[in-house]
């Protein structure tokens, strides 16, 4: 019996190579329109997925692997955690209310993950909460870009609705952020913002 997996697992590390040391895995693959295979930047399989014996890469696309019951785990290098001393420090940085006005300034925005190339959009919407920042991260993507410039009530009425084939900007899963992902990225930015303040003030 084949069990279909419907998973999308991302794990953040300051050093993904160190995290993978000693683990047995098969690197995920990406295929272009002509069927040529290359390594996925971050994805690995911990199951014994069919793979090329020469390159060691998975011989199935991510979607085909998912349909056969395999699931990919993305080990991500996230430099925004540089400066985080331990788990308690990280939790404190996440829980601390940031200085949201930092997001009104190009200099600070350009140092932040996810939004560094979208200063005009961030300044236009002026997010003042984790969820508003998550929504800004989401409307950067093609399927939700039509929400740019709308009010927060209008944005939240639609931003987390999954796009369907035929919708403008639809591209399987690459055009859309699910709410849990966007919230995670938003909290990561909060950590960065609070680290900037901490490093500047020593508090």
WOFEN-V786975 format. One record per pair of residues at least 6 apart in sequence whose ideal C-beta (glycine too) atoms are under 6 Angstrom apart, sorted by sequence separation. I is the first residue (numbers start at 1). J is the second residue. If there is no record, write none. Layout:
I:J, I:J
This chain:
13:19, 31:37, 84:90, 102:108, 109:115, 110:116, 127:133, 138:144, 169:175, 51:58, 52:59, 115:122, 163:170, 29:37, 30:38, 51:59, 139:147, 147:155, 49:58, 50:59, 127:136, 139:148, 30:40, 62:72, 109:119, 29:40, 125:136, 27:39, 28:40, 45:58, 106:119, 109:122, 163:176, 122:136, 28:43, 144:159, 49:65, 27:44, 39:57, 25:44, 26:45, 103:122, 104:123, 160:179, 135:155, 143:163, 25:46, 49:70, 138:159, 118:140, 26:49, 47:70, 114:137, 135:159, 26:51, 45:70, 143:169, 45:72, 142:169, 143:170, 29:57, 100:128, 29:58, 43:72, 44:73, 27:57, 28:58, 31:61, 43:74, 26:58, 42:74, 143:175, 42:75, 80:113, 142:175, 143:176, 42:76, 141:175, 141:176, 141:177, 138:177, 28:72, 138:182, 137:182, 134:182, 137:185, 134:183, 134:186, 133:186, 19:75, 130:186, 16:75, 5:66, 16:77, 5:69, 7:71, 9:73, 10:74, 11:75, 12:76, 3:69, 5:71, 10:76, 12:78, 2:69, 14:81, 114:185, 112:189, 112:192, 102:193, 98:190, 94:187, 98:193, 98:194, 94:191, 93:191, 96:194, 93:194, 80:188, 80:192, 83:195
